[in-house]
Amino acid sequence: MARRLFFALWLPDPAADDLSRAVAPLQAAGPHWMRWQPRERWHVTMCFLGERDDDQLERIRGSGSAAAAAAVAEPVRLS
């Protein structure tokens, strides 16, 4: 089975709060056919990997975990 895979950052609560306030008018005024994702699913996509087979999932997950462990943490700010 193929899955759409990507690496993403989950938004910290203060950033999600700010974004929620910023998009509220768009959600209220936007086209009603547009489907907004629940706040719990909001993220920043860092790298889209496309469709990948399940047999690749563990290798990709391992590579991503190793890269994340080696990364230097930086604060995220939406402006």
C-alpha positions in Angstrom: 0.0 0.0 0.0 1.3 3.5 -0.9 1.2 6.4 1.6 1.8 10.1 1.1 4.7 10.8 3.4 6.3 14.1 4.6 8.4 15.5 7.3 6.7 18.2 9.3 6.9 20.4 12.4 4.0 20.5 14.8 3.1 24.0 15.9 3.6 24.8 19.5 0.4 26.0 21.3 1.2 29.7 21.3 1.9 29.6 17.5 -1.3 27.6 16.9 -3.2 30.2 19.0 -1.8 33.0 16.9 -2.5 31.2 13.6 -6.0 30.3 14.8 -6.8 34.0 15.4 -5.3 35.0 12.1 -7.3 32.6 10.0 -10.6 32.9 11.9 -11.9 35.7 9.5 -10.9 33.6 6.5 -12.7 30.5 7.9 -15.8 32.6 8.5 -15.8 34.4 5.1 -14.2 31.7 2.9 -16.0 29.5 0.5 -18.2 27.0 2.4 -17.0 24.2 0.1 -13.5 24.7 1.5 -12.6 22.1 4.2 -10.4 23.3 7.0 -8.3 20.8 8.9 -8.8 20.7 12.6 -6.2 22.6 14.6 -4.7 19.4 16.0 -3.5 18.6 12.4 -1.9 21.9 11.7 1.8 21.6 10.9 4.5 23.1 8.8 5.6 20.7 6.0 9.4 20.7 5.8 9.8 18.0 3.1 7.2 16.3 1.0 8.3 12.7 0.0 5.3 11.9 -2.2 3.8 8.4 -2.5 5.9 5.7 -0.9 5.3 2.0 -0.4 5.0 0.6 3.1 8.2 -1.4 2.7 10.1 2.0 2.6 8.4 3.4 5.7 10.7 2.1 8.4 13.9 3.1 6.5 12.5 6.6 6.0 11.3 6.9 9.6 14.8 5.8 10.8 16.5 8.4 8.6 14.2 11.1 9.7 14.7 10.3 13.4 18.4 10.3 13.0 18.3 13.7 11.2 16.0 15.2 13.8 18.2 13.9 16.7 21.2 15.6 15.1 19.4 18.9 14.4 19.9 22.0 16.6 16.6 23.2 18.1 15.5 26.7 17.0 12.4 28.6 18.1 9.6 28.7 15.5 7.9 32.0 14.9 5.0 32.7 12.6 4.8 36.3 11.4 
